[in-house]
């Protein structure tokens, strides 16, 4: 069976391997809608096919434009439409995750977080060993989150310390480094990459399992209960404007809107931030918002064309979803709360906070951190 278009190609081959080639259209909201509508309908077909026993996902970015263009357009939709778009994409992703069969992603070329998002849904990521292949996260320098919360799966894949390095440094990671830290499970010369991945997938398919037992994916890295809580909430709460039903959270948000010079944007506030705020008291939340929006306003003033035109209605956040979650987790761990993050690399987090502090001091001579967020020394623990 073979289904194909310009953006998607499904093909079930001998042995039950379903090869999926995705040319991800990340430069247009209209193409995004078409892509996910198409993908959703095809998944309905393939999930009924009993002969699909394994997936080989081939990722090729259609255009290396930052996904923040998609975010910007999405946030400008009406609340009802935006909610529906997010829900539609969420349903596609969840259906993909329900396929309890072995999945291998082949990471070709230079991939941004949009492509990595798909790769992280697979059990294994393979890449070519040739020089010049890198993973790039340029949007993180702007404080923007990776597409649909890839930080959670990235943390499970490579651990919190390396995730911090990605989100605070935002440096390109070559294939050798990616393999060293565990982001890429296996590297192979380009000429034999697909052949060897296919052979490995067949071995997984043919591997005997105990009677009645489904395929068991490889174990993920151990993380704290807070990280697991964050992962569950991230999927369950996506697309919901849940602060309307939470008086304490609503109060904190209203305070933030008074501080911020930007318009009230329901979807502009990261979902990670909302989830973590429910674990915090109002005073800390208020101080955090003050810090966050100060940073946004400063960077917004410093931005030069052409990027600034994409953010004419709201400022850029230096402390975006990924940084925010890590920063709040660090703060909770340092403040003698009942929440404890056993797996936190405090030295890496401390250095990350110093980087943020230095960045803000360069842009704003009077920049000071609130005393509740002044725990910058990597030797604290």
ChimeraX attribute file (.defattr): number of C-alpha atoms within 10 A of each C-alpha:
attribute: neighborCount
match mode: 1-to-1
recipient: residues
	/A:1	8
	/A:2	10
	/A:3	11
	/A:4	12
	/A:5	11
	/A:6	8
	/A:7	17
	/A:8	17
	/A:9	18
	/A:10	22
	/A:11	19
	/A:12	20
	/A:13	13
	/A:14	9
	/A:15	14
	/A:16	18
	/A:17	21
	/A:18	23
	/A:19	21
	/A:20	19
	/A:21	19
	/A:22	22
	/A:23	19
	/A:24	21
	/A:25	23
	/A:26	22
	/A:27	17
	/A:28	14
	/A:29	17
	/A:30	12
	/A:31	14
	/A:32	17
	/A:33	15
	/A:34	13
	/A:35	21
	/A:36	21
	/A:37	14
	/A:38	14
	/A:39	19
	/A:40	18
	/A:41	11
	/A:42	16
	/A:43	15
	/A:44	12
	/A:45	9
	/A:46	16
	/A:47	14
	/A:48	9
	/A:49	12
	/A:50	8
	/A:51	15
	/A:52	20
	/A:53	22
	/A:54	23
	/A:55	25
	/A:56	23
	/A:57	21
	/A:58	20
	/A:59	21
	/A:60	20
	/A:61	19
	/A:62	14
	/A:63	12
	/A:64	15
	/A:65	17
	/A:66	17
	/A:67	22
	/A:68	20
	/A:69	15
	/A:70	17
	/A:71	16
	/A:72	16
	/A:73	14
	/A:74	19
	/A:75	16
	/A:76	14
	/A:77	13
	/A:78	10
	/A:79	16
	/A:80	9
	/A:81	13
	/A:82	17
	/A:83	18
	/A:84	13
	/A:85	17
	/A:86	15
	/A:87	15
	/A:88	16
	/A:89	19
	/A:90	18
	/A:91	13
	/A:92	17
	/A:93	18
	/A:94	12
	/A:95	14
	/A:96	16
	/A:97	12
	/A:98	9
	/A:99	15
	/A:100	13
	/A:101	18
	/A:102	21
	/A:103	23
	/A:104	24
	/A:105	26
	/A:106	24
	/A:107	26
	/A:108	18
	/A:109	17
	/A:110	18
	/A:111	20
	/A:112	22
	/A:113	23
	/A:114	21
	/A:115	22
	/A:116	22
	/A:117	19
	/A:118	19
	/A:119	24
	/A:120	22
	/A:121	19
	/A:122	20
	/A:123	19
	/A:124	22
	/A:125	23
	/A:126	24
	/A:127	26
	/A:128	23
	/A:129	17
	/A:130	14
	/A:131	9
	/A:132	11
	/A:133	19
	/A:134	20
	/A:135	22
	/A:136	18
	/A:137	24
	/A:138	17
	/A:139	19
	/A:140	26
	/A:141	17
	/A:142	19
	/A:143	21
	/A:144	23
	/A:145	27
	/A:146	22
	/A:147	18
	/A:148	18
	/A:149	19
	/A:150	20
	/A:151	26
	/A:152	20
	/A:153	16
	/A:154	19
	/A:155	21
	/A:156	19
	/A:157	23
	/A:158	18
	/A:159	22
	/A:160	25
	/A:161	16
	/A:162	17
	/A:163	21
	/A:164	23
	/A:165	15
	/A:166	20
	/A:167	26
	/A:168	23
	/A:169	15
	/A:170	17
	/A:171	15
	/A:172	18
	/A:173	17
	/A:174	17
	/A:175	25
	/A:176	20
	/A:177	14
	/A:178	19
	/A:179	18
	/A:180	12
	/A:181	13
	/A:182	15
	/A:183	25
	/A:184	24
	/A:185	16
	/A:186	20
	/A:187	20
	/A:188	16
	/A:189	12
	/A:190	13
	/A:191	9
	/A:192	11
	/A:193	19
	/A:194	19
	/A:195	12
	/A:196	14
	/A:197	22
	/A:198	18
	/A:199	11
	/A:200	13
	/A:201	23
	/A:202	17
	/A:203	11
	/A:204	18
	/A:205	19
	/A:206	11
	/A:207	9
	/A:208	10
	/A:209	11
	/A:210	7
	/A:211	6
	/A:212	6
	/A:213	8
	/A:214	10
	/A:215	17
	/A:216	12
	/A:217	14
	/A:218	9
	/A:219	9
	/A:220	13
	/A:221	12
	/A:222	15
	/A:223	16
	/A:224	15
	/A:225	14
	/A:226	16
	/A:227	20
	/A:228	14
	/A:229	12
	/A:230	17
	/A:231	20
	/A:232	12
	/A:233	16
	/A:234	18
	/A:235	15
	/A:236	11
	/A:237	14
	/A:238	18
	/A:239	21
	/A:240	14
	/A:241	14
	/A:242	15
	/A:243	17
	/A:244	11
	/A:245	9
	/A:246	10
	/A:247	10
	/A:248	16
	/A:249	22
	/A:250	15
	/A:251	15
	/A:252	21
	/A:253	22
	/A:254	13
	/A:255	17
	/A:256	21
	/A:257	16
	/A:258	12
	/A:259	16
	/A:260	19
	/A:261	14
	/A:262	15
	/A:263	12
	/A:264	15
	/A:265	13
	/A:266	15
	/A:267	18
	/A:268	14
	/A:269	14
	/A:270	18
	/A:271	23
	/A:272	24
	/A:273	19
	/A:274	21
	/A:275	20
	/A:276	19
	/A:277	21
	/A:278	14
	/A:279	13
	/A:280	16
	/A:281	12
	/A:282	17
	/A:283	10
	/A:284	17
	/A:285	25
	/A:286	21
	/A:287	18
	/A:288	23
	/A:289	19
	/A:290	19
	/A:291	19
	/A:292	19
	/A:293	22
	/A:294	20
	/A:295	22
	/A:296	23
	/A:297	18
	/A:298	18
	/A:299	19
	/A:300	18
	/A:301	12
	/A:302	10
	/A:303	15
	/A:304	10
	/A:305	7
	/A:306	7
	/A:307	10
	/A:308	16
	/A:309	10
	/A:310	15
	/A:311	14
	/A:312	11
	/A:313	13
	/A:314	19
	/A:315	23
	/A:316	23
	/A:317	25
	/A:318	26
	/A:319	25
	/A:320	24
	/A:321	23
	/A:322	25
	/A:323	27
	/A:324	22
	/A:325	23
	/A:326	24
	/A:327	20
	/A:328	21
	/A:329	19
	/A:330	21
	/A:331	17
	/A:332	19
	/A:333	17
	/A:334	18
	/A:335	13
	/A:336	9
	/A:337	10
	/A:338	8
	/A:339	15
	/A:340	17
	/A:341	18
	/A:342	13
	/A:343	14
	/A:344	19
	/A:345	17
	/A:346	21
	/A:347	16
	/A:348	18
	/A:349	23
	/A:350	19
	/A:351	18
	/A:352	22
	/A:353	23
	/A:354	17
	/A:355	15
	/A:356	17
	/A:357	16
	/A:358	13
	/A:359	14
	/A:360	20
	/A:361	13
	/A:362	10
	/A:363	14
	/A:364	14
	/A:365	8
	/A:366	8
	/A:367	17
	/A:368	13
	/A:369	14
	/A:370	12
	/A:371	8
	/A:372	13
	/A:373	19
	/A:374	13
	/A:375	18
	/A:376	19
	/A:377	14
	/A:378	16
	/A:379	10
	/A:380	10
	/A:381	9
